[in-house]
Amino acid sequence: MKKDQLGLSYSGVGSAQALDDYLAALDSYYGYIGDYIALVDRALADSPQFVMAHLLKAYMVLIGSNAEMVAVSAHHHAAAAALPMNDRERMHVRALGLALENRLWESARAFEDLSVDYPLDGLALHVGAVVDYLIGDSRMLRDRIGRAMPDWSPDMHGYHGLLGSAAFGLEETGQYARAEAMGLEALAFEPRNGWATHAVAHVFEMENRRREGAVWMRSRLDDWSKESGIAVHNWWHLALFHLGLGETDEVLKLYDGPIFGTPSAFQFDMVDASALLWRLQLKGVDVGGRWHAIADAWEKDVGVGGESTFPFNDWHAMMAFVGAGRDEAAVELLAAQGRGVAAAEGDGPMMLREVGQPVTLAVRAFGEGRYRDCVELLRPVRNRAHRFGGSHAQRDLIDQTLIEAARRDGQRNLVIALEAERGFAKPEADDVTAMLSRAA
């Protein structure tokens, strides 16, 4: 049993070097910096009974990954569960096990209980916040960090990670000034913290400060784009700034380069690629044959013979299948969702019934020119869409699709109402100004 500088105890650590490698991996994981998986693998090679190293590896490969990586996560969870451990580690094993069973609300509560008892466990705070994002619980995304804040100080290991998580939670609850300040504070401690960069980018997006956001991100390009596990998502944020400014050539350049120039099997990256192409098409931009590469990537996970993996991701997979004309894959995805809705356990059936299946069906209807069906599917779910996860910026695509479907169906009064609503909520946005002009 060894302890770190925060007083947390670790079971199965064979050497001081293994603990050092683990702590370095942990610090990098908070900001998605560098090859944190290699660091934790080195710790495990030295100390194969290192309980928290197994759990850290499981967390790293679980979220946003494909089925193959989920199996790796389950392997490390089982390895940890079979080892002697302390109470804190046992709580981690339980919380991760619930996540692997797709019982995400229970997992979030388990991480909450862990953080109440061990507020200096930065890993529990970080992963718990990610689970909050997956279930769309904006309040807990903020509050689980806020509860722990009084126990932390700037000289503590991982403090920049705490600030980065706090910044995103504040942004998702509409506290933009505080979110920006806390994100910038995190970057003052660790300029390469990609999660903190992402939180500040969300503030720029939500406040429609797109030119400022693009300039800020490009001024820090080397910090967040090199050796970062979240680089693609931050490139996506930069692309959104340019898209909002009407600079579609720059958006396509970013898509063909760092966003999906080299196809990724990481579902978080695939979500970004699908969402960006769909936004472009809603604006009438010809994206050419770009849909095929992203549809190929999705088919490996949720296409023909695949399974519904996560409702939020299914929605983005359907965008790719519609864009690429993959009817068979689209039908199979809907069938897989139907099987998911019928499942008795896990949070997936609830997320599918309430939001996931309607929005996926709506995308299919839009692609087939059934715009009225698309409108009827989206209107009831858009105000509860947080229940299937994602951020406000990501879920905004539901409203964008609804407005365009209503326009194509000739529902003029609904379009005027929706665009007026959008203008009231975001009066400074360049795209909203154009919308209001069209509505008038």
PABAVO-161365 format. One line per 3 residues: number of its first residue (from 1); for each residue x, y, z of C-alpha. Coordinates in steps of 0.1 Angstrom, whole numbers. Each point is the difference from the previous one (the first is absolute). Last residue first. Layout:
! residues N
NUM> X:Y:Z; ...
END
This chain:
! residues 440
440> -390:390:-422; 8:-36:4; 30:3:-23
437> 14:30:19; -6:-19:33; 20:-29:-13
434> 28:22:-12; 2:16:35; -1:-34:15
431> 30:-11:-21; 20:29:13; -9:-6:36
428> -4:30:22; -37:-5:9; 5:-36:13
425> -31:-9:21; -23:26:-16; 13:-8:-35
422> -6:-37:5; -36:6:11; -5:23:-30
419> 15:-28:-22; -24:-25:14; -30:22:-3
416> 8:10:-36; 7:-36:-9; -33:-11:16
413> -19:27:-20; 16:-11:-33; -7:-37:2
410> 10:-5:-36; 14:-35:5; 34:11:-9
407> -1:28:26; -13:-24:27; 28:-24:-8
404> 26:28:2; -13:12:33; -1:-35:15
401> 35:-8:-12; 14:31:17; -19:-7:31
398> 13:-36:3; 35:13:-9; -1:21:32
395> 6:-34:18; 38:3:-7; 3:36:13
392> -21:-7:31; 22:-30:8; -5:-37:-4
389> -24:-24:18; -31:-19:-8; -21:18:26
386> 11:34:-12; -24:-4:-28; -29:9:22
383> -11:33:-16; 8:-14:-35; -21:-31:4
380> -36:9:-9; 10:22:-30; 25:-24:-15
377> -23:-28:-12; -27:22:-14; 26:21:-18
374> 16:-30:-16; -33:-14:-10; -8:33:-17
371> 34:-1:-18; -5:-34:-16; 27:6:-25
368> 17:-33:5; 30:15:17; -23:20:23
365> -19:-32:9; 32:-18:9; 12:29:21
362> -34:0:18; 2:-37:7; 33:6:17
359> -15:29:20; -30:-21:10; 21:-31:10
356> 25:19:22; -23:23:18; -25:-15:25
353> -1:-36:-12; 37:-3:-7; 12:16:33
350> -25:-21:19; 12:-32:-17; 37:9:4
347> -2:5:37; 5:-36:8; -23:-30:3
344> -32:-13:-17; 10:3:-36; -29:7:-24
341> 13:35:-8; 34:-16:-9; -16:-25:-24
338> -17:29:-17; 33:19:-1; 16:-30:-17
335> -28:0:-26; 5:37:-5; 37:-6:-6
332> -8:-29:-24; -22:23:-21; 27:27:-1
329> 27:-26:-10; -22:-13:-28; -8:35:-12
326> 36:11:-3; -6:32:-21; 32:16:12
323> -17:30:16; -27:-22:15; 25:-25:14
320> 21:28:13; -28:19:17; -12:-34:14
317> 34:-5:17; -5:34:17; -33:-10:15
314> 14:-34:10; 28:18:19; -25:18:23
311> -19:-33:4; 31:-20:11; 11:-33:-15
308> -29:-11:-21; 14:-32:-14; 17:-12:-32
305> -10:-26:-26; -3:27:-26; 11:33:15
302> 6:9:36; 37:-6:6; 18:-7:-33
299> -28:18:-18; 9:32:18; 35:1:-15
296> -12:-7:-35; -27:27:4; 28:25:9
293> 20:-9:-32; -31:1:-22; -14:34:12
290> 29:19:-16; -12:-7:-35; -9:36:-8
287> -7:23:29; -23:23:-20; -9:28:24
284> -37:8:3; 1:13:36; -16:-33:12
281> 27:-18:-19; 28:18:19; -17:-8:34
278> -2:-37:-10; 37:-1:-10; 10:15:33
275> -22:-23:21; 13:-31:-18; 36:9:5
272> -5:9:36; -18:-32:8; 27:-20:-17
269> 26:16:22; -19:-9:31; -4:-35:-15
266> 37:-7:-2; 5:-20:-32; 16:29:-18
263> 2:9:-37; 31:20:-9; -12:32:-16
260> -27:-2:26; 5:30:23; 36:9:-6
257> -1:5:-37; -30:-6:-22; -23:14:26
254> 23:30:7; 1:8:-37; -38:-5:-2
251> -5:25:28; 24:25:-16; -20:-1:-32
248> -31:4:20; 9:34:14; -35:11:8
245> 10:15:34; -20:-27:18; 18:-26:-20
242> 34:15:9; -9:-2:37; -13:-35:-4
239> 33:-11:-17; 19:12:31; -23:-21:21
236> 6:-30:-22; 38:6:3; -6:-2:38
233> -18:-33:-5; 27:-14:-22; 27:10:26
230> -16:-18:29; 26:-27:5; 28:26:-5
227> 35:-5:-13; -1:34:-18; -32:19:-5
224> -5:17:34; 32:18:8; 14:3:-36
221> -32:19:-12; -1:26:28; -4:31:-22
218> -22:-20:-23; -24:-7:29; -2:36:10
215> -5:13:-36; -28:-25:-6; -17:8:33
212> 2:38:-6; -16:-4:-34; -26:-23:15
209> -11:20:30; -35:-15:-3; -3:-2:38
206> -7:-38:-1; 29:-5:-25; 25:21:19
203> -10:-18:33; 4:-34:-17; 35:9:-11
200> 8:8:36; -11:-35:11; 20:-16:-29
197> 32:18:10; -6:-13:35; -4:-35:-13
194> 31:3:-22; 22:8:29; 32:9:-19
191> 5:34:17; 2:-16:35; -2:24:29
188> -9:31:-20; -23:-23:-20; -20:-9:31
185> -3:37:8; -13:6:-36; -27:-26:6
182> -9:15:33; -4:35:-15; -20:-13:-30
179> -23:-21:22; -6:29:24; -10:23:-29
176> -21:-27:-16; -22:-11:29; -26:-16:-22
173> -2:-34:17; 21:-17:-28; 26:27:4
170> 4:-5:37; 4:-38:-4; 26:6:-27
167> 20:23:21; -2:-22:31; 15:-29:-21
164> 29:22:-11; 5:13:35; 2:-35:15
161> 24:-11:-27; 23:30:7; 1:-11:36
158> 15:-34:-9; 26:-1:27; -7:26:27
155> 17:34:2; -31:19:-12; -22:-12:29
152> -27:-26:3; -24:-9:29; -23:30:-5
149> -4:-10:-37; -15:-34:6; -37:9:1
146> 5:24:-30; 13:-29:-21; -31:-22:7
143> -21:31:-6; 10:10:-35; -5:-32:-19
140> -27:-7:26; -21:29:-13; 7:-9:-36
137> -13:-35:2; 0:-9:-37; 5:-37:5
134> 33:-2:-18; 11:33:14; -7:-12:36
131> 21:-31:-8; 29:23:-10; -4:19:33
128> 2:-33:19; 32:-8:-19; 17:32:10
125> -13:1:36; 9:-37:6; 34:6:-15
122> 6:30:22; -4:-20:32; 5:30:24
119> -38:1:8; 2:-36:14; -32:-7:19
116> -23:23:-20; 20:-8:-31; -7:-37:3
113> -37:7:6; -1:21:-32; 18:-27:-19
110> -26:-25:11; -28:25:-10; 15:4:-35
107> 2:-38:-3; -36:-3:10; -10:25:-27
104> 23:-18:-25; -13:-35:4; 15:-10:-33
101> 14:-32:16; 35:13:-6; -10:32:18
98> -13:-21:30; 33:-19:1; 20:33:0
95> -19:13:30; 4:-33:19; 37:-3:-7
92> 6:36:10; -18:-6:33; 22:-30:6
89> 30:22:-6; -11:24:27; -7:-28:24
86> 35:-16:-4; 10:-28:-24; 10:-37:-3
83> -2:-10:-37; -28:-17:-20; -19:32:-6
80> 30:16:-16; 4:-27:-26; -37:1:-7
77> 1:37:-6; 31:-4:-22; -18:-25:-22
74> -32:21:-1; 20:29:-13; 16:-21:-27
71> -35:-12:-10; -11:36:-3; 30:6:-22
68> -12:-27:-25; -35:14:1; 11:35:-11
65> 12:28:21; -17:32:13; 5:-9:36
62> 16:-33:8; 36:2:-9; 13:24:26
59> -24:-12:28; 13:-36:-3; 36:12:0
56> -7:20:32; -16:-30:16; 29:-23:-8
53> 24:26:14; -23:4:30; 4:-37:10
50> 38:-3:-5; 2:-38:0; 20:0:-33
47> 27:23:15; 28:7:-24; -19:-8:-32
44> -30:17:15; 19:33:6; 13:-2:-35
41> -35:-5:-14; -11:31:20; 27:21:-17
38> -8:-14:-34; -36:9:4; 8:35:10
35> 16:6:-34; -1:38:-2; -25:23:17
32> -37:-8:5; -3:27:26; -9:-21:30
29> 16:-30:-17; 35:17:1; -2:3:38
26> -12:-36:4; 28:-13:-23; 26:19:21
23> -16:-14:32; 2:-35:-14; 36:3:-12
20> 10:13:35; -19:-28:16; 18:-25:-22
17> 34:17:7; -6:-3:38; -2:-38:-4
14> -24:-29:2; -33:18:5; -26:-26:8
11> -24:23:19; 1:38:-1; -7:24:29
8> -10:37:-5; 18:25:23; 1:28:-26
5> 38:-5:-5; -6:-36:-11; -2:-30:23
2> 13:-35:-3; -14:-34:11
END
